[in-house]
Amino acid sequence: MGKHEKVQIHEKYDEEGNSQGEKCPRCGSFLADHEDRMSCGKCGYTKHS
């Protein structure tokens, strides 16, 4: 994916409706998966690997 390509909402869930990505413990939105960390774009929470 490119830097500014949007992820479709159906790509985050499997056939049963379960989310595939990790959620933010602060606000509940999905965490962005980077090489060395996972971060939340909404509240700024960062989890280092």
mmCIF entry with sequence, helices, sheets and N, C-alpha, C, O atoms, coordinates in Angstrom:
data_MODEL
# 
_entry.id   MODEL 
# 
_entity.id                         1 
_entity.type                       polymer 
_entity.pdbx_number_of_molecules   1 
# 
_entity_poly.entity_id                      1 
_entity_poly.type                           'polypeptide(L)' 
_entity_poly.nstd_linkage                   no 
_entity_poly.nstd_monomer                   no 
_entity_poly.pdbx_seq_one_letter_code       MGKHEKVQIHEKYDEEGNSQGEKCPRCGSFLADHEDRMSCGKCGYTKHS 
_entity_poly.pdbx_seq_one_letter_code_can   MGKHEKVQIHEKYDEEGNSQGEKCPRCGSFLADHEDRMSCGKCGYTKHS 
_entity_poly.pdbx_strand_id                 A 
# 
loop_
_entity_poly_seq.entity_id 
_entity_poly_seq.num 
_entity_poly_seq.mon_id 
_entity_poly_seq.hetero 
1 1  MET n 
1 2  GLY n 
1 3  LYS n 
1 4  HIS n 
1 5  GLU n 
1 6  LYS n 
1 7  VAL n 
1 8  GLN n 
1 9  ILE n 
1 10 HIS n 
1 11 GLU n 
1 12 LYS n 
1 13 TYR n 
1 14 ASP n 
1 15 GLU n 
1 16 GLU n 
1 17 GLY n 
1 18 ASN n 
1 19 SER n 
1 20 GLN n 
1 21 GLY n 
1 22 GLU n 
1 23 LYS n 
1 24 CYS n 
1 25 PRO n 
1 26 ARG n 
1 27 CYS n 
1 28 GLY n 
1 29 SER n 
1 30 PHE n 
1 31 LEU n 
1 32 ALA n 
1 33 ASP n 
1 34 HIS n 
1 35 GLU n 
1 36 ASP n 
1 37 ARG n 
1 38 MET n 
1 39 SER n 
1 40 CYS n 
1 41 GLY n 
1 42 LYS n 
1 43 CYS n 
1 44 GLY n 
1 45 TYR n 
1 46 THR n 
1 47 LYS n 
1 48 HIS n 
1 49 SER n 
# 
_struct_asym.id          A 
_struct_asym.entity_id   1 
# 
_struct_conf.conf_type_id            HELX_P 
_struct_conf.id                      HELX_P1 
_struct_conf.pdbx_PDB_helix_id       AA1 
_struct_conf.beg_label_comp_id       ILE 
_struct_conf.beg_label_asym_id       A 
_struct_conf.beg_label_seq_id        9 
_struct_conf.pdbx_beg_PDB_ins_code   ? 
_struct_conf.end_label_comp_id       LYS 
_struct_conf.end_label_asym_id       A 
_struct_conf.end_label_seq_id        12 
_struct_conf.pdbx_end_PDB_ins_code   ? 
_struct_conf.beg_auth_comp_id        ILE 
_struct_conf.beg_auth_asym_id        A 
_struct_conf.beg_auth_seq_id         9 
_struct_conf.end_auth_comp_id        LYS 
_struct_conf.end_auth_asym_id        A 
_struct_conf.end_auth_seq_id         12 
_struct_conf.pdbx_PDB_helix_class    5 
_struct_conf.details                 ? 
_struct_conf.pdbx_PDB_helix_length   4 
# 
_struct_conf_type.id          HELX_P 
_struct_conf_type.criteria    ? 
_struct_conf_type.reference   ? 
# 
_struct_sheet.id               AA1 
_struct_sheet.type             ? 
_struct_sheet.number_strands   3 
_struct_sheet.details          ? 
# 
loop_
_struct_sheet_order.sheet_id 
_struct_sheet_order.range_id_1 
_struct_sheet_order.range_id_2 
_struct_sheet_order.offset 
_struct_sheet_order.sense 
AA1 1 2 ? anti-parallel 
AA1 2 3 ? anti-parallel 
# 
loop_
_struct_sheet_range.sheet_id 
_struct_sheet_range.id 
_struct_sheet_range.beg_label_comp_id 
_struct_sheet_range.beg_label_asym_id 
_struct_sheet_range.beg_label_seq_id 
_struct_sheet_range.pdbx_beg_PDB_ins_code 
_struct_sheet_range.end_label_comp_id 
_struct_sheet_range.end_label_asym_id 
_struct_sheet_range.end_label_seq_id 
_struct_sheet_range.pdbx_end_PDB_ins_code 
_struct_sheet_range.beg_auth_comp_id 
_struct_sheet_range.beg_auth_asym_id 
_struct_sheet_range.beg_auth_seq_id 
_struct_sheet_range.end_auth_comp_id 
_struct_sheet_range.end_auth_asym_id 
_struct_sheet_range.end_auth_seq_id 
AA1 1 ALA A 32 ? ASP A 33 ? ALA A 32 ASP A 33 
AA1 2 ARG A 37 ? SER A 39 ? ARG A 37 SER A 39 
AA1 3 THR A 46 ? HIS A 48 ? THR A 46 HIS A 48 
# 
loop_
_atom_site.group_PDB 
_atom_site.id 
_atom_site.type_symbol 
_atom_site.label_atom_id 
_atom_site.label_alt_id 
_atom_site.label_comp_id 
_atom_site.label_asym_id 
_atom_site.label_entity_id 
_atom_site.label_seq_id 
_atom_site.pdbx_PDB_ins_code 
_atom_site.Cartn_x 
_atom_site.Cartn_y 
_atom_site.Cartn_z 
_atom_site.occupancy 
_atom_site.B_iso_or_equiv 
_atom_site.pdbx_formal_charge 
_atom_site.auth_seq_id 
_atom_site.auth_comp_id 
_atom_site.auth_asym_id 
_atom_site.auth_atom_id 
_atom_site.pdbx_PDB_model_num 
ATOM 1   N N  . MET A 1 1  ? 0.826   -1.188  0.000  1.00 0.00 ? 1  MET A N  1 
ATOM 2   C CA . MET A 1 1  ? 0.000   0.000   0.000  1.00 0.00 ? 1  MET A CA 1 
ATOM 3   C C  . MET A 1 1  ? 0.867   1.246   0.000  1.00 0.00 ? 1  MET A C  1 
ATOM 4   O O  . MET A 1 1  ? 1.955   1.264   0.575  1.00 0.00 ? 1  MET A O  1 
ATOM 5   N N  . GLY A 1 2  ? 0.382   2.257   -0.635 1.00 0.00 ? 2  GLY A N  1 
ATOM 6   C CA . GLY A 1 2  ? 1.077   3.523   -0.637 1.00 0.00 ? 2  GLY A CA 1 
ATOM 7   C C  . GLY A 1 2  ? 0.853   4.280   0.650  1.00 0.00 ? 2  GLY A C  1 
ATOM 8   O O  . GLY A 1 2  ? 0.101   3.841   1.521  1.00 0.00 ? 2  GLY A O  1 
ATOM 9   N N  . LYS A 1 3  ? 1.500   5.403   0.764  1.00 0.00 ? 3  LYS A N  1 
ATOM 10  C CA . LYS A 1 3  ? 1.443   6.168   2.006  1.00 0.00 ? 3  LYS A CA 1 
ATOM 11  C C  . LYS A 1 3  ? 0.033   6.654   2.336  1.00 0.00 ? 3  LYS A C  1 
ATOM 12  O O  . LYS A 1 3  ? -0.356  6.660   3.504  1.00 0.00 ? 3  LYS A O  1 
ATOM 13  N N  . HIS A 1 4  ? -0.727  7.056   1.338  1.00 0.00 ? 4  HIS A N  1 
ATOM 14  C CA . HIS A 1 4  ? -2.030  7.651   1.613  1.00 0.00 ? 4  HIS A CA 1 
ATOM 15  C C  . HIS A 1 4  ? -3.201  6.842   1.065  1.00 0.00 ? 4  HIS A C  1 
ATOM 16  O O  . HIS A 1 4  ? -4.296  7.374   0.880  1.00 0.00 ? 4  HIS A O  1 
ATOM 17  N N  . GLU A 1 5  ? -2.970  5.561   0.806  1.00 0.00 ? 5  GLU A N  1 
ATOM 18  C CA . GLU A 1 5  ? -4.071  4.732   0.333  1.00 0.00 ? 5  GLU A CA 1 
ATOM 19  C C  . GLU A 1 5  ? -4.981  4.377   1.499  1.00 0.00 ? 5  GLU A C  1 
ATOM 20  O O  . GLU A 1 5  ? -4.509  4.091   2.599  1.00 0.00 ? 5  GLU A O  1 
ATOM 21  N N  . LYS A 1 6  ? -6.271  4.396   1.258  1.00 0.00 ? 6  LYS A N  1 
ATOM 22  C CA . LYS A 1 6  ? -7.233  4.086   2.309  1.00 0.00 ? 6  LYS A CA 1 
ATOM 23  C C  . LYS A 1 6  ? -7.486  2.593   2.368  1.00 0.00 ? 6  LYS A C  1 
ATOM 24  O O  . LYS A 1 6  ? -7.544  1.924   1.336  1.00 0.00 ? 6  LYS A O  1 
ATOM 25  N N  . VAL A 1 7  ? -7.638  2.069   3.578  1.00 0.00 ? 7  VAL A N  1 
ATOM 26  C CA . VAL A 1 7  ? -7.958  0.668   3.804  1.00 0.00 ? 7  VAL A CA 1 
ATOM 27  C C  . VAL A 1 7  ? -9.473  0.558   3.884  1.00 0.00 ? 7  VAL A C  1 
ATOM 28  O O  . VAL A 1 7  ? -10.121 1.298   4.624  1.00 0.00 ? 7  VAL A O  1 
ATOM 29  N N  . GLN A 1 8  ? -10.025 -0.360  3.122  1.00 0.00 ? 8  GLN A N  1 
ATOM 30  C CA . GLN A 1 8  ? -11.467 -0.559  3.155  1.00 0.00 ? 8  GLN A CA 1 
ATOM 31  C C  . GLN A 1 8  ? -11.860 -1.231  4.467  1.00 0.00 ? 8  GLN A C  1 
ATOM 32  O O  . GLN A 1 8  ? -11.120 -2.071  4.979  1.00 0.00 ? 8  GLN A O  1 
ATOM 33  N N  . ILE A 1 9  ? -13.014 -0.870  5.011  1.00 0.00 ? 9  ILE A N  1 
ATOM 34  C CA . ILE A 1 9  ? -13.446 -1.392  6.302  1.00 0.00 ? 9  ILE A CA 1 
ATOM 35  C C  . ILE A 1 9  ? -13.607 -2.907  6.278  1.00 0.00 ? 9  ILE A C  1 
ATOM 36  O O  . ILE A 1 9  ? -13.395 -3.553  7.304  1.00 0.00 ? 9  ILE A O  1 
ATOM 37  N N  . HIS A 1 10 ? -13.975 -3.495  5.145  1.00 0.00 ? 10 HIS A N  1 
ATOM 38  C CA . HIS A 1 10 ? -14.140 -4.953  5.088  1.00 0.00 ? 10 HIS A CA 1 
ATOM 39  C C  . HIS A 1 10 ? -12.813 -5.694  5.156  1.00 0.00 ? 10 HIS A C  1 
ATOM 40  O O  . HIS A 1 10 ? -12.801 -6.899  5.406  1.00 0.00 ? 10 HIS A O  1 
ATOM 41  N N  . GLU A 1 11 ? -11.688 -5.003  4.938  1.00 0.00 ? 11 GLU A N  1 
ATOM 42  C CA . GLU A 1 11 ? -10.382 -5.639  5.026  1.00 0.00 ? 11 GLU A CA 1 
ATOM 43  C C  . GLU A 1 11 ? -9.944  -5.861  6.473  1.00 0.00 ? 11 GLU A C  1 
ATOM 44  O O  . GLU A 1 11 ? -9.005  -6.620  6.716  1.00 0.00 ? 11 GLU A O  1 
ATOM 45  N N  . LYS A 1 12 ? -10.596 -5.223  7.429  1.00 0.00 ? 12 LYS A N  1 
ATOM 46  C CA . LYS A 1 12 ? -10.218 -5.337  8.829  1.00 0.00 ? 12 LYS A CA 1 
ATOM 47  C C  . LYS A 1 12 ? -10.960 -6.443  9.555  1.00 0.00 ? 12 LYS A C  1 
ATOM 48  O O  . LYS A 1 12 ? -10.646 -6.734  10.709 1.00 0.00 ? 12 LYS A O  1 
ATOM 49  N N  . TYR A 1 13 ? -11.938 -7.068  8.909  1.00 0.00 ? 13 TYR A N  1 
ATOM 50  C CA . TYR A 1 13 ? -12.751 -8.092  9.554  1.00 0.00 ? 13 TYR A CA 1 
ATOM 51  C C  . TYR A 1 13 ? -12.765 -9.376  8.735  1.00 0.00 ? 13 TYR A C  1 
ATOM 52  O O  . TYR A 1 13 ? -12.667 -9.332  7.509  1.00 0.00 ? 13 TYR A O  1 
ATOM 53  N N  . ASP A 1 14 ? -12.887 -10.527 9.411  1.00 0.00 ? 14 ASP A N  1 
ATOM 54  C CA . ASP A 1 14 ? -13.001 -11.797 8.705  1.00 0.00 ? 14 ASP A CA 1 
ATOM 55  C C  . ASP A 1 14 ? -14.473 -12.105 8.429  1.00 0.00 ? 14 ASP A C  1 
ATOM 56  O O  . ASP A 1 14 ? -15.337 -11.263 8.674  1.00 0.00 ? 14 ASP A O  1 
ATOM 57  N N  . GLU A 1 15 ? -14.763 -13.299 7.924  1.00 0.00 ? 15 GLU A N  1 
ATOM 58  C CA . GLU A 1 15 ? -16.126 -13.660 7.528  1.00 0.00 ? 15 GLU A CA 1 
ATOM 59  C C  . GLU A 1 15 ? -17.100 -13.691 8.704  1.00 0.00 ? 15 GLU A C  1 
ATOM 60  O O  . GLU A 1 15 ? -18.291 -13.438 8.524  1.00 0.00 ? 15 GLU A O  1 
ATOM 61  N N  . GLU A 1 16 ? -16.606 -14.000 9.910  1.00 0.00 ? 16 GLU A N  1 
ATOM 62  C CA . GLU A 1 16 ? -17.472 -14.067 11.084 1.00 0.00 ? 16 GLU A CA 1 
ATOM 63  C C  . GLU A 1 16 ? -17.695 -12.700 11.729 1.00 0.00 ? 16 GLU A C  1 
ATOM 64  O O  . GLU A 1 16 ? -18.480 -12.585 12.670 1.00 0.00 ? 16 GLU A O  1 
ATOM 65  N N  . GLY A 1 17 ? -17.019 -11.670 11.239 1.00 0.00 ? 17 GLY A N  1 
ATOM 66  C CA . GLY A 1 17 ? -17.161 -10.330 11.801 1.00 0.00 ? 17 GLY A CA 1 
ATOM 67  C C  . GLY A 1 17 ? -16.170 -10.013 12.903 1.00 0.00 ? 17 GLY A C  1 
ATOM 68  O O  . GLY A 1 17 ? -16.304 -8.990  13.574 1.00 0.00 ? 17 GLY A O  1 
ATOM 69  N N  . ASN A 1 18 ? -15.176 -10.868 13.105 1.00 0.00 ? 18 ASN A N  1 
ATOM 70  C CA . ASN A 1 18 ? -14.146 -10.613 14.109 1.00 0.00 ? 18 ASN A CA 1 
ATOM 71  C C  . ASN A 1 18 ? -13.055 -9.743  13.512 1.00 0.00 ? 18 ASN A C  1 
ATOM 72  O O  . ASN A 1 18 ? -12.699 -9.895  12.343 1.00 0.00 ? 18 ASN A O  1 
ATOM 73  N N  . SER A 1 19 ? -12.523 -8.829  14.318 1.00 0.00 ? 19 SER A N  1 
ATOM 74  C CA . SER A 1 19 ? -11.487 -7.943  13.806 1.00 0.00 ? 19 SER A CA 1 
ATOM 75  C C  . SER A 1 19 ? -10.164 -8.676  13.714 1.00 0.00 ? 19 SER A C  1 
ATOM 76  O O  . SER A 1 19 ? -9.863  -9.531  14.547 1.00 0.00 ? 19 SER A O  1 
ATOM 77  N N  . GLN A 1 20 ? -9.374  -8.344  12.703 1.00 0.00 ? 20 GLN A N  1 
ATOM 78  C CA . GLN A 1 20 ? -8.081  -8.970  12.495 1.00 0.00 ? 20 GLN A CA 1 
ATOM 79  C C  . GLN A 1 20 ? -6.963  -8.117  13.089 1.00 0.00 ? 20 GLN A C  1 
ATOM 80  O O  . GLN A 1 20 ? -5.879  -8.631  13.368 1.00 0.00 ? 20 GLN A O  1 
ATOM 81  N N  . GLY A 1 21 ? -7.208  -6.833  13.284 1.00 0.00 ? 21 GLY A N  1 
ATOM 82  C CA . GLY A 1 21 ? -6.183  -5.944  13.804 1.00 0.00 ? 21 GLY A CA 1 
ATOM 83  C C  . GLY A 1 21 ? -6.290  -5.761  15.306 1.00 0.00 ? 21 GLY A C  1 
ATOM 84  O O  . GLY A 1 21 ? -7.315  -6.065  15.916 1.00 0.00 ? 21 GLY A O  1 
ATOM 85  N N  . GLU A 1 22 ? -5.211  -5.259  15.888 1.00 0.00 ? 22 GLU A N  1 
ATOM 86  C CA . GLU A 1 22 ? -5.190  -5.005  17.326 1.00 0.00 ? 22 GLU A CA 1 
ATOM 87  C C  . GLU A 1 22 ? -5.834  -3.649  17.602 1.00 0.00 ? 22 GLU A C  1 
ATOM 88  O O  . GLU A 1 22 ? -5.661  -2.706  16.830 1.00 0.00 ? 22 GLU A O  1 
ATOM 89  N N  . LYS A 1 23 ? -6.572  -3.556  18.698 1.00 0.00 ? 23 LYS A N  1 
ATOM 90  C CA . LYS A 1 23 ? -7.259  -2.312  19.038 1.00 0.00 ? 23 LYS A CA 1 
ATOM 91  C C  . LYS A 1 23 ? -6.494  -1.552  20.113 1.00 0.00 ? 23 LYS A C  1 
ATOM 92  O O  . LYS A 1 23 ? -5.764  -2.141  20.911 1.00 0.00 ? 23 LYS A O  1 
ATOM 93  N N  . CYS A 1 24 ? -6.672  -0.252  20.121 1.00 0.00 ? 24 CYS A N  1 
ATOM 94  C CA . CYS A 1 24 ? -6.030  0.635   21.075 1.00 0.00 ? 24 CYS A CA 1 
ATOM 95  C C  . CYS A 1 24 ? -6.676  0.466   22.452 1.00 0.00 ? 24 CYS A C  1 
ATOM 96  O O  . CYS A 1 24 ? -7.902  0.487   22.563 1.00 0.00 ? 24 CYS A O  1 
ATOM 97  N N  . PRO A 1 25 ? -5.861  0.299   23.506 1.00 0.00 ? 25 PRO A N  1 
ATOM 98  C CA . PRO A 1 25 ? -6.432  0.152   24.843 1.00 0.00 ? 25 PRO A CA 1 
ATOM 99  C C  . PRO A 1 25 ? -7.009  1.459   25.392 1.00 0.00 ? 25 PRO A C  1 
ATOM 100 O O  . PRO A 1 25 ? -7.824  1.426   26.314 1.00 0.00 ? 25 PRO A O  1 
ATOM 101 N N  . ARG A 1 26 ? -6.606  2.599   24.849 1.00 0.00 ? 26 ARG A N  1 
ATOM 102 C CA . ARG A 1 26 ? -7.117  3.888   25.317 1.00 0.00 ? 26 ARG A CA 1 
ATOM 103 C C  . ARG A 1 26 ? -8.460  4.252   24.702 1.00 0.00 ? 26 ARG A C  1 
ATOM 104 O O  . ARG A 1 26 ? -9.412  4.571   25.415 1.00 0.00 ? 26 ARG A O  1 
ATOM 105 N N  . CYS A 1 27 ? -8.535  4.204   23.361 1.00 0.00 ? 27 CYS A N  1 
ATOM 106 C CA . CYS A 1 27 ? -9.742  4.729   22.699 1.00 0.00 ? 27 CYS A CA 1 
ATOM 107 C C  . CYS A 1 27 ? -10.527 3.686   21.914 1.00 0.00 ? 27 CYS A C  1 
ATOM 108 O O  . CYS A 1 27 ? -11.673 3.943   21.544 1.00 0.00 ? 27 CYS A O  1 
ATOM 109 N N  . GLY A 1 28 ? -9.945  2.512   21.645 1.00 0.00 ? 28 GLY A N  1 
ATOM 110 C CA . GLY A 1 28 ? -10.666 1.441   20.977 1.00 0.00 ? 28 GLY A CA 1 
ATOM 111 C C  . GLY A 1 28 ? -10.582 1.417   19.462 1.00 0.00 ? 28 GLY A C  1 
ATOM 112 O O  . GLY A 1 28 ? -11.161 0.529   18.836 1.00 0.00 ? 28 GLY A O  1 
ATOM 113 N N  . SER A 1 29 ? -9.877  2.367   18.851 1.00 0.00 ? 29 SER A N  1 
ATOM 114 C CA . SER A 1 29 ? -9.725  2.332   17.392 1.00 0.00 ? 29 SER A CA 1 
ATOM 115 C C  . SER A 1 29 ? -8.591  1.370   17.025 1.00 0.00 ? 29 SER A C  1 
ATOM 116 O O  . SER A 1 29 ? -7.861  0.909   17.903 1.00 0.00 ? 29 SER A O  1 
ATOM 117 N N  . PHE A 1 30 ? -8.442  1.070   15.742 1.00 0.00 ? 30 PHE A N  1 
ATOM 118 C CA . PHE A 1 30 ? -7.407  0.133   15.300 1.00 0.00 ? 30 PHE A CA 1 
ATOM 119 C C  . PHE A 1 30 ? -6.026  0.767   15.371 1.00 0.00 ? 30 PHE A C  1 
ATOM 120 O O  . PHE A 1 30 ? -5.866  1.963   15.125 1.00 0.00 ? 30 PHE A O  1 
ATOM 121 N N  . LEU A 1 31 ? -5.022  -0.053  15.712 1.00 0.00 ? 31 LEU A N  1 
ATOM 122 C CA . LEU A 1 31 ? -3.639  0.406   15.744 1.00 0.00 ? 31 LEU A CA 1 
ATOM 123 C C  . LEU A 1 31 ? -3.003  0.201   14.377 1.00 0.00 ? 31 LEU A C  1 
ATOM 124 O O  . LEU A 1 31 ? -3.230  -0.816  13.722 1.00 0.00 ? 31 LEU A O  1 
ATOM 125 N N  . ALA A 1 32 ? -2.207  1.175   13.953 1.00 0.00 ? 32 ALA A N  1 
ATOM 126 C CA . ALA A 1 32 ? -1.457  1.068   12.703 1.00 0.00 ? 32 ALA A CA 1 
ATOM 127 C C  . ALA A 1 32 ? -0.223  0.221   12.961 1.00 0.00 ? 32 ALA A C  1 
ATOM 128 O O  . ALA A 1 32 ? 0.471   0.420   13.958 1.00 0.00 ? 32 ALA A O  1 
ATOM 129 N N  . ASP A 1 33 ? 0.052   -0.715  12.078 1.00 0.00 ? 33 ASP A N  1 
ATOM 130 C CA . ASP A 1 33 ? 1.176   -1.641  12.246 1.00 0.00 ? 33 ASP A CA 1 
ATOM 131 C C  . ASP A 1 33 ? 2.383   -1.128  11.470 1.00 0.00 ? 33 ASP A C  1 
ATOM 132 O O  . ASP A 1 33 ? 2.395   -1.159  10.239 1.00 0.00 ? 33 ASP A O  1 
ATOM 133 N N  . HIS A 1 34 ? 3.403   -0.653  12.194 1.00 0.00 ? 34 HIS A N  1 
ATOM 134 C CA . HIS A 1 34 ? 4.656   -0.199  11.600 1.00 0.00 ? 34 HIS A CA 1 
ATOM 135 C C  . HIS A 1 34 ? 5.718   -1.263  11.847 1.00 0.00 ? 34 HIS A C  1 
ATOM 136 O O  . HIS A 1 34 ? 5.460   -2.234  12.558 1.00 0.00 ? 34 HIS A O  1 
ATOM 137 N N  . GLU A 1 35 ? 6.909   -1.095  11.272 1.00 0.00 ? 35 GLU A N  1 
ATOM 138 C CA . GLU A 1 35 ? 7.969   -2.101  11.412 1.00 0.00 ? 35 GLU A CA 1 
ATOM 139 C C  . GLU A 1 35 ? 8.390   -2.322  12.858 1.00 0.00 ? 35 GLU A C  1 
ATOM 140 O O  . GLU A 1 35 ? 8.575   -3.465  13.274 1.00 0.00 ? 35 GLU A O  1 
ATOM 141 N N  . ASP A 1 36 ? 8.545   -1.249  13.632 1.00 0.00 ? 36 ASP A N  1 
ATOM 142 C CA . ASP A 1 36 ? 9.077   -1.361  14.991 1.00 0.00 ? 36 ASP A CA 1 
ATOM 143 C C  . ASP A 1 36 ? 8.078   -0.995  16.087 1.00 0.00 ? 36 ASP A C  1 
ATOM 144 O O  . ASP A 1 36 ? 8.436   -0.992  17.264 1.00 0.00 ? 36 ASP A O  1 
ATOM 145 N N  . ARG A 1 37 ? 6.831   -0.687  15.721 1.00 0.00 ? 37 ARG A N  1 
ATOM 146 C CA . ARG A 1 37 ? 5.853   -0.268  16.713 1.00 0.00 ? 37 ARG A CA 1 
ATOM 147 C C  . ARG A 1 37 ? 4.439   -0.389  16.164 1.00 0.00 ? 37 ARG A C  1 
ATOM 148 O O  . ARG A 1 37 ? 4.236   -0.596  14.968 1.00 0.00 ? 37 ARG A O  1 
ATOM 149 N N  . MET A 1 38 ? 3.478   -0.256  17.050 1.00 0.00 ? 38 MET A N  1 
ATOM 150 C CA . MET A 1 38 ? 2.079   -0.147  16.669 1.00 0.00 ? 38 MET A CA 1 
ATOM 151 C C  . MET A 1 38 ? 1.589   1.162   17.271 1.00 0.00 ? 38 MET A C  1 
ATOM 152 O O  . MET A 1 38 ? 1.853   1.441   18.440 1.00 0.00 ? 38 MET A O  1 
ATOM 153 N N  . SER A 1 39 ? 0.880   1.965   16.488 1.00 0.00 ? 39 SER A N  1 
ATOM 154 C CA . SER A 1 39 ? 0.476   3.265   16.987 1.00 0.00 ? 39 SER A CA 1 
ATOM 155 C C  . SER A 1 39 ? -0.967  3.590   16.615 1.00 0.00 ? 39 SER A C  1 
ATOM 156 O O  . SER A 1 39 ? -1.506  3.095   15.625 1.00 0.00 ? 39 SER A O  1 
ATOM 157 N N  . CYS A 1 40 ? -1.568  4.433   17.438 1.00 0.00 ? 40 CYS A N  1 
ATOM 158 C CA . CYS A 1 40 ? -2.940  4.883   17.230 1.00 0.00 ? 40 CYS A CA 1 
ATOM 159 C C  . CYS A 1 40 ? -2.901  6.299   16.671 1.00 0.00 ? 40 CYS A C  1 
ATOM 160 O O  . CYS A 1 40 ? -2.290  7.190   17.262 1.00 0.00 ? 40 CYS A O  1 
ATOM 161 N N  . GLY A 1 41 ? -3.545  6.502   15.547 1.00 0.00 ? 41 GLY A N  1 
ATOM 162 C CA . GLY A 1 41 ? -3.585  7.828   14.942 1.00 0.00 ? 41 GLY A CA 1 
ATOM 163 C C  . GLY A 1 41 ? -4.597  8.747   15.594 1.00 0.00 ? 41 GLY A C  1 
ATOM 164 O O  . GLY A 1 41 ? -4.566  9.958   15.376 1.00 0.00 ? 41 GLY A O  1 
ATOM 165 N N  . LYS A 1 42 ? -5.484  8.193   16.382 1.00 0.00 ? 42 LYS A N  1 
ATOM 166 C CA . LYS A 1 42 ? -6.540  8.992   17.009 1.00 0.00 ? 42 LYS A CA 1 
ATOM 167 C C  . LYS A 1 42 ? -6.080  9.627   18.322 1.00 0.00 ? 42 LYS A C  1 
ATOM 168 O O  . LYS A 1 42 ? -6.260  10.827  18.526 1.00 0.00 ? 42 LYS A O  1 
ATOM 169 N N  . CYS A 1 43 ? -5.486  8.823   19.216 1.00 0.00 ? 43 CYS A N  1 
ATOM 170 C CA . CYS A 1 43 ? -5.107  9.343   20.531 1.00 0.00 ? 43 CYS A CA 1 
ATOM 171 C C  . CYS A 1 43 ? -3.602  9.430   20.747 1.00 0.00 ? 43 CYS A C  1 
ATOM 172 O O  . CYS A 1 43 ? -3.160  10.042  21.720 1.00 0.00 ? 43 CYS A O  1 
ATOM 173 N N  . GLY A 1 44 ? -2.789  8.821   19.847 1.00 0.00 ? 44 GLY A N  1 
ATOM 174 C CA . GLY A 1 44 ? -1.341  8.914   19.955 1.00 0.00 ? 44 GLY A CA 1 
ATOM 175 C C  . GLY A 1 44 ? -0.681  7.810   20.760 1.00 0.00 ? 44 GLY A C  1 
ATOM 176 O O  . GLY A 1 44 ? 0.528   7.862   20.986 1.00 0.00 ? 44 GLY A O  1 
ATOM 177 N N  . TYR A 1 45 ? -1.435  6.812   21.199 1.00 0.00 ? 45 TYR A N  1 
ATOM 178 C CA . TYR A 1 45 ? -0.870  5.685   21.935 1.00 0.00 ? 45 TYR A CA 1 
ATOM 179 C C  . TYR A 1 45 ? 0.122   4.942   21.047 1.00 0.00 ? 45 TYR A C  1 
ATOM 180 O O  . TYR A 1 45 ? -0.153  4.715   19.869 1.00 0.00 ? 45 TYR A O  1 
ATOM 181 N N  . THR A 1 46 ? 1.289   4.557   21.609 1.00 0.00 ? 46 THR A N  1 
ATOM 182 C CA . THR A 1 46 ? 2.305   3.817   20.863 1.00 0.00 ? 46 THR A CA 1 
ATOM 183 C C  . THR A 1 46 ? 2.752   2.619   21.691 1.00 0.00 ? 46 THR A C  1 
ATOM 184 O O  . THR A 1 46 ? 3.010   2.732   22.890 1.00 0.00 ? 46 THR A O  1 
ATOM 185 N N  . LYS A 1 47 ? 2.840   1.467   21.024 1.00 0.00 ? 47 LYS A N  1 
ATOM 186 C CA . LYS A 1 47 ? 3.305   0.233   21.656 1.00 0.00 ? 47 LYS A CA 1 
ATOM 187 C C  . LYS A 1 47 ? 4.528   -0.220  20.877 1.00 0.00 ? 47 LYS A C  1 
ATOM 188 O O  . LYS A 1 47 ? 4.420   -0.551  19.697 1.00 0.00 ? 47 LYS A O  1 
ATOM 189 N N  . HIS A 1 48 ? 5.687   -0.241  21.518 1.00 0.00 ? 48 HIS A N  1 
ATOM 190 C CA . HIS A 1 48 ? 6.928   -0.653  20.860 1.00 0.00 ? 48 HIS A CA 1 
ATOM 191 C C  . HIS A 1 48 ? 7.089   -2.160  20.926 1.00 0.00 ? 48 HIS A C  1 
ATOM 192 O O  . HIS A 1 48 ? 6.688   -2.800  21.898 1.00 0.00 ? 48 HIS A O  1 
ATOM 193 N N  . SER A 1 49 ? 7.680   -2.718  19.882 1.00 0.00 ? 49 SER A N  1 
ATOM 194 C CA . SER A 1 49 ? 7.883   -4.171  19.812 1.00 0.00 ? 49 SER A CA 1 
ATOM 195 C C  . SER A 1 49 ? 9.045   -4.613  20.648 1.00 0.00 ? 49 SER A C  1 
ATOM 196 O O  . SER A 1 49 ? 9.351   -5.805  20.699 1.00 0.00 ? 49 SER A O  1 
# 
